[in-house]
Structure formats: C-alpha cells, structure tokens
Amino acid sequence: KLYVQVKGTEEMIEIDMDKDRPQHFASKEEANDWEEKTLRDILRFKKLVEDGKFVPEDVVQRLQAKENKTEQELQIIERWKHVQLDRKEKIEWLKTEATLAQYGLDIQKCLSLQNPQLDKCTEILKDMNNLKISQLMLKKQPHVVKSIHKICTYVGTSDTTEDKEKTKRIRDSANAMTKKMAGYFDGGSEHDNFYTFFTEQVKKFQEKTSSWPSEKITYLTTEEN
C-alpha cells in the first residue's frame, strides 16, 4: 500500500496497489504490463494529490467537519465548491484533463535531443489516444496540441533501421492523434493546417476568460457561451 498526503492538509490517502489486480494472468508478460500500467496510473494520481490538483470527496468532508481549520484547509474547501455539483463526473473530467496535461509534458521530455526515449513516447501516445478528451480540455491545455504538432515531423537522432522504424511509428501516431483532435472542433477537420486553426481557437478562449478568476478556469468542465 502507498500513502499520500493531501497538499495543504494533514490528511493522508491510502492507495491499495493491488485493489484491482486480476486473480490470473495469461502470461508473465501480461502480468508485467499490468503492473507497469498500474504503477504509472498510481504515480500520476499521487502527483495530482501532492500538487493539490485533486482532493478526494471524503477528505473534503473531513475538512468541513473540522472545528479548527487552517487557512489552507479553508482555501481547499472553497476551491472544491466549484465541483460540488455533478461532482463525480466533474472530478473524472478534471483528472482526465490533468493526465492529458502530464502526457503533453512527458512527450517533450522523452524526445529530448540528449536522451530520446522512443518506446516510452510510443506508449504515451497510445495511452493518450485512449483518453476521453474534449475540445475544452485541449483549449485549457494547448501545450498538448503543440507537443503533438511538433512530433508529427519528428525524425529522431539515430540512423539505425530500428530507430527509424520507431520514429515513423511516432509520426504516424502523432498524425492520427492530430486528426482525432481536429474532429473535436466544428470544422476542425476541414482545415489543412489544424494547428493554425487551433491556435486561433485558443486565442478566442483566452480572450473570453481573461477576466475570470483563475480558480473558475481551473475547475471549468463545460464551456460557457
């Protein structure tokens, strides 16, 4: 089991790493894959909690029940009022957004010039493709689209046949992901250069929300007209 402290509080969360572990695996490779994916998911969840980007409902309830609350705890309670309605759906949405944002950063890191990690990048793109993404998530996290746009033409730093094949798979995955993201926007798929179109959409979104409190934008899960 793993224990994580909620940022700004003395509250601890217990994570059971074997909670959803299947009783049987078809092979050792399948078991290893499950363990690696579970560990990645747990570490991402751990980071969300440690960074204060996710606070479980039972923790918020415990904080609300406390007689003597710290200033940070009061701020946490206030922030999470934004997601009280349809809480479960909103939290899942925000967790997906946070995961997507992290993937965008991870892609940049794993394709660094000094130490490109091609297999890791391929795995991230695969995981990203499985996320339930929305147009609003992309506009709130534009660096994700920027990262994908850059690697659509990625050629790598190695001339070996194996690495060339890997970089081609990365480009193919990135281009497929770009087409998928374009489909989230009305008319997005009709543009020859989706990234230029997307940049204009982000600019409009940022202009519309420029006067909003940062907390409102952070916890926004549906776009307002």
C-alpha positions as CSV (number, residue, x, y, z in Angstrom):
1,K,0.0,0.0,0.0
2,L,1.0,3.6,-0.6
3,Y,0.2,6.6,1.5
4,V,-0.1,10.1,0.1
5,Q,-0.5,13.4,2.0
6,V,-3.1,15.8,0.6
7,K,-1.3,19.1,-0.1
8,G,-2.1,21.8,2.4
9,T,-3.5,19.4,5.0
10,E,-2.5,16.7,7.4
11,E,-4.9,14.3,5.7
12,M,-3.4,11.0,4.3
13,I,-4.9,8.9,1.5
14,E,-4.3,5.2,1.4
15,I,-3.7,3.7,-2.1
16,D,-4.1,-0.1,-2.4
17,M,-1.8,-1.0,-5.3
18,D,-3.3,-4.5,-5.6
19,K,-7.0,-3.5,-5.3
20,D,-8.0,-4.3,-8.9
21,R,-5.3,-6.9,-9.6
22,P,-6.7,-9.8,-11.6
23,Q,-6.5,-13.3,-10.0
24,H,-4.9,-14.8,-13.0
25,F,-2.8,-13.6,-16.0
26,A,-2.3,-15.4,-19.3
27,S,1.4,-14.9,-19.2
28,K,4.2,-13.3,-17.2
29,E,4.4,-10.6,-19.9
30,E,0.7,-9.7,-19.3
31,A,1.3,-9.6,-15.6
32,N,4.3,-7.2,-16.1
33,D,2.3,-5.0,-18.4
34,W,-0.5,-4.8,-15.8
35,E,1.9,-3.9,-13.0
36,E,3.7,-1.2,-15.1
37,K,0.5,0.4,-16.2
38,T,-1.0,0.3,-12.7
39,L,2.2,1.8,-11.3
40,R,2.1,4.6,-13.9
41,D,-1.6,5.4,-13.0
42,I,-0.9,5.4,-9.3
43,L,2.1,7.7,-9.6
44,R,0.1,10.1,-11.7
45,F,-2.7,10.0,-9.1
46,K,-0.1,10.5,-6.4
47,K,1.3,13.6,-8.1
48,L,-2.2,15.1,-8.6
49,V,-2.9,14.8,-4.9
50,E,0.6,16.1,-3.9
51,D,0.2,19.0,-6.2
52,G,-3.2,19.9,-4.9
53,K,-4.9,19.3,-8.2
54,F,-7.2,16.6,-6.8
55,V,-8.8,16.3,-3.4
56,P,-11.0,13.2,-2.7
57,E,-14.5,13.9,-1.6
58,D,-14.1,12.1,1.7
59,V,-11.1,14.4,2.5
60,V,-13.1,17.5,1.8
61,Q,-15.9,16.2,4.0
62,R,-13.4,15.6,6.8
63,L,-12.0,19.1,6.4
64,Q,-15.5,20.6,6.5
65,A,-16.2,18.7,9.7
66,K,-13.1,20.0,11.5
67,E,-13.7,22.7,14.1
68,N,-10.4,24.4,13.8
69,K,-9.5,24.8,10.2
70,T,-6.2,26.2,8.9
71,E,-6.2,29.0,6.3
72,Q,-5.1,26.4,3.6
73,E,-7.8,24.0,4.5
74,L,-10.4,26.7,4.2
75,Q,-9.0,27.6,0.8
76,I,-9.2,23.9,-0.3
77,I,-12.9,23.7,0.8
78,E,-13.6,26.9,-1.1
79,R,-11.9,25.8,-4.2
80,W,-13.7,22.5,-4.4
81,K,-17.1,24.2,-4.2
82,H,-16.7,24.6,-7.9
83,V,-17.1,20.9,-8.4
84,Q,-19.7,20.0,-5.9
85,L,-22.5,19.7,-8.4
86,D,-22.2,16.6,-10.5
87,R,-19.0,16.0,-8.5
88,K,-18.1,12.5,-9.7
89,E,-18.4,13.4,-13.4
90,K,-16.5,16.7,-12.9
91,I,-13.7,15.1,-11.0
92,E,-13.3,12.4,-13.6
93,W,-13.2,15.1,-16.2
94,L,-10.6,17.1,-14.3
95,K,-8.5,14.0,-13.6
96,T,-8.5,13.2,-17.3
97,E,-7.5,16.8,-18.1
98,A,-4.6,16.6,-15.6
99,T,-3.5,13.3,-17.1
100,L,-3.7,14.7,-20.6
101,A,-1.6,17.8,-19.5
102,Q,1.0,15.5,-18.0
103,Y,1.2,13.4,-21.2
104,G,1.9,16.6,-23.1
105,L,4.9,17.4,-20.8
106,D,6.1,13.7,-20.8
107,I,6.2,13.7,-24.6
108,Q,8.5,16.7,-24.6
109,K,10.8,15.1,-22.1
110,C,11.0,11.7,-23.7
111,L,12.0,13.1,-27.0
112,S,14.8,15.3,-25.7
113,L,17.9,15.6,-28.0
114,Q,20.2,14.3,-25.3
115,N,18.2,11.1,-24.4
116,P,15.3,10.3,-26.7
117,Q,13.1,7.5,-25.3
118,L,11.2,6.3,-28.4
119,D,9.5,3.4,-26.8
120,K,8.2,5.5,-23.9
121,C,6.9,8.1,-26.3
122,T,5.0,5.5,-28.3
123,E,3.5,4.2,-25.0
124,I,2.4,7.7,-24.0
125,L,0.8,8.3,-27.4
126,K,-1.1,5.0,-27.1
127,D,-2.3,6.0,-23.6
128,M,-3.3,9.5,-24.7
129,N,-5.3,8.0,-27.6
130,N,-7.3,6.0,-25.0
131,L,-8.3,9.1,-23.0
132,K,-11.8,10.6,-23.3
133,I,-10.6,14.0,-24.4
134,S,-12.8,17.1,-25.1
135,Q,-12.4,20.3,-27.1
136,L,-12.3,22.3,-23.8
137,M,-9.5,20.2,-22.3
138,L,-7.3,21.0,-25.4
139,K,-8.1,24.7,-25.2
140,K,-7.2,24.7,-21.5
141,Q,-4.0,22.7,-22.1
142,P,-2.8,24.0,-25.5
143,H,0.8,22.7,-24.9
144,V,-0.6,19.2,-25.5
145,V,-1.6,20.0,-29.1
146,K,1.7,21.9,-29.5
147,S,3.6,18.8,-28.4
148,I,1.7,16.5,-30.8
149,H,2.1,19.0,-33.7
150,K,5.9,19.1,-33.2
151,I,6.4,15.3,-33.3
152,C,4.2,14.9,-36.5
153,T,7.5,15.6,-38.3
154,Y,9.9,14.0,-35.8
155,V,12.9,12.4,-37.4
156,G,14.9,11.4,-34.4
157,T,18.7,11.5,-33.7
158,S,19.6,7.9,-34.7
159,D,20.2,6.4,-38.2
160,T,19.7,2.8,-37.2
161,T,16.9,0.9,-39.0
162,E,15.2,0.0,-35.7
163,D,15.1,3.6,-34.5
164,K,13.9,4.8,-37.9
165,E,11.0,2.4,-37.7
166,K,10.2,3.7,-34.2
167,T,10.3,7.3,-35.2
168,K,8.0,6.5,-38.1
169,R,5.5,4.9,-35.7
170,I,5.7,8.0,-33.5
171,R,5.0,10.3,-36.5
172,D,2.1,8.1,-37.6
173,S,0.6,8.0,-34.1
174,A,1.0,11.8,-33.8
175,N,-0.7,12.5,-37.1
176,A,-3.5,10.1,-36.2
177,M,-3.9,11.9,-32.9
178,T,-3.9,15.3,-34.7
179,K,-6.8,14.1,-36.9
180,K,-8.6,12.8,-33.9
181,M,-8.2,16.2,-32.0
182,A,-9.3,18.1,-35.1
183,G,-12.6,16.1,-35.0
184,Y,-13.4,17.6,-31.6
185,F,-13.8,21.1,-33.2
186,D,-16.6,22.2,-35.6
187,G,-14.9,22.5,-39.0
188,G,-11.5,21.4,-37.5
189,S,-11.1,18.5,-39.9
190,E,-11.7,20.8,-42.9
191,H,-8.5,22.9,-42.3
192,D,-5.3,21.9,-44.0
193,N,-3.3,23.2,-41.0
194,F,-5.2,22.2,-37.9
195,Y,-2.6,23.7,-35.6
196,T,-3.1,27.2,-37.0
197,F,-6.8,26.8,-36.7
198,F,-6.4,25.5,-33.1
199,T,-4.2,28.4,-32.1
200,E,-6.9,30.8,-33.2
201,Q,-9.5,28.9,-31.1
202,V,-7.2,29.1,-28.1
203,K,-6.7,32.8,-28.5
204,K,-10.5,33.3,-28.6
205,F,-10.9,31.2,-25.5
206,Q,-8.2,33.1,-23.6
207,E,-9.7,36.4,-24.6
208,K,-13.1,35.3,-23.3
209,T,-11.8,34.1,-20.0
210,S,-9.1,36.8,-19.4
211,S,-11.2,38.5,-16.7
212,W,-12.3,35.3,-15.0
213,P,-10.8,34.2,-11.6
214,S,-8.1,31.6,-12.1
215,E,-10.0,29.1,-9.9
216,K,-13.0,29.3,-12.2
217,I,-10.9,28.5,-15.2
218,T,-9.0,25.7,-13.4
219,Y,-12.2,23.9,-12.5
220,L,-14.1,24.6,-15.7
221,T,-15.5,21.4,-17.2
222,T,-18.1,22.9,-19.6
223,E,-17.6,25.8,-21.9
224,E,-19.8,28.8,-21.3
225,N,-21.2,30.8,-24.3
